[in-house]
Amino acid sequence: MPLTDLMYARGSTRAFLPRPVPTELVRSIIGAAGQAPSGTNIQPWQIHVVTGTVRNQVSDAVQFAATQPVERPEWTYDYYPKAWRDPYLARRRACGWGLYGLLGIQKGDRAAGLAQELRNFKFFDAPVGLFLFIDRDLGRGSLLDCGMFLQNLMLAAQEVGLATCPQAAWVPFDTIVRGILTVPDSQMLVCGVALGYPDPSAPVNRYRPGRLEVDAYTTWHDLPPSSSPR
Ligand SMILES: Cc1cc2nc3c(=O)[nH]c(=O)nc-3n(C[C@H](O)[C@H](O)[C@H](O)COP(=O)(O)O)c2cc1C
């Protein structure tokens, strides 16, 4: 599939088949992702792949932590704004309600909302989970590099019939995830990714949030003819 078609075809997948993913395939996708550019080629990403028992251990520990009636730990980095405002607030709400609508979750049904949130911590049943870390003392630009790694990874997966869901939901549970994977405190969790074969029969996978038109976020600066260089 041409690259542009893959970009349009990719979507966050929130229901996976139990079908295992060959390790060599995961390795090749990670290798392709690692071709991402990074400022001065520092390649700041550190990837942990979890399957089998370790996957289940992380999943159980975070599901448990997420249901405890205690204040959620601080995010290790501010992925989302501290105070939401429009137009982002409206877009965020539209995204949430679009997803919940497909799942039949009514406004105010907190139990159903929490249950869906907790599915994050089962990697939406994907057999493979990835965690992306970086050294904490790096600059904010390294997060940009990680974003490029992540997009490469998702497109490489898409190309071979796999699906992904990037997951910031794991970030507040950085300490638990690092503890199980023995990642030192000098590193921080950037995000998780669910990876596997998509479940084509799951309604949630039909969710395709729309995008703005190009001109809604692009400003064109044409030189007026009179000021064109001779
Ligand atoms: C870095 C990042 C973190 C995300 N975290 C989550 C998450 O924790 N849970 C989730 O269900 N979706 C998560 N998403 C998916 C977004 O909701 C999704 O990308 C957005 O709604 C656009 O939809 P699409 O990916 O299907 O095109 C995340 C996306 C990104 C890029």
The ligand as a Gaussian input file, in Angstrom:
#p B3LYP/6-31G(d) Opt

LIG

0 1
 C        0.599000       9.766000      22.211000
 C       -0.834000       9.290000      22.160000
 C       -1.420000       8.766000      23.289000
 C       -2.708000       8.239000      23.243000
 N       -3.234000       7.650000      24.359000
 C       -4.395000       6.964000      24.267000
 C       -4.846000       6.176000      25.365000
 O       -4.235000       6.131000      26.430000
 N       -5.997000       5.453000      25.202000
 C       -6.695000       5.463000      24.031000
 O       -7.733000       4.775000      23.952000
 N       -6.306000       6.213000      22.971000
 C       -5.161000       6.938000      23.053000
 N       -4.689000       7.658000      21.976000
 C       -5.428000       7.599000      20.717000
 C       -6.109000       8.923000      20.346000
 O       -7.320000       9.040000      21.019000
 C       -6.309000       8.898000      18.816000
 O       -5.050000       8.912000      18.188000
 C       -7.127000      10.078000      18.302000
 O       -8.428000      10.059000      18.816000
 C       -7.188000      10.038000      16.775000
 O       -7.732000       8.812000      16.353000
 P       -6.980000       7.777000      15.418000
 O       -5.673000       7.432000      16.080000
 O       -7.901000       6.591000      15.352000
 O       -6.757000       8.428000      14.100000
 C       -3.434000       8.271000      22.028000
 C       -2.852000       8.861000      20.897000
 C       -1.573000       9.358000      20.957000
 C       -0.957000       9.939000      19.703000

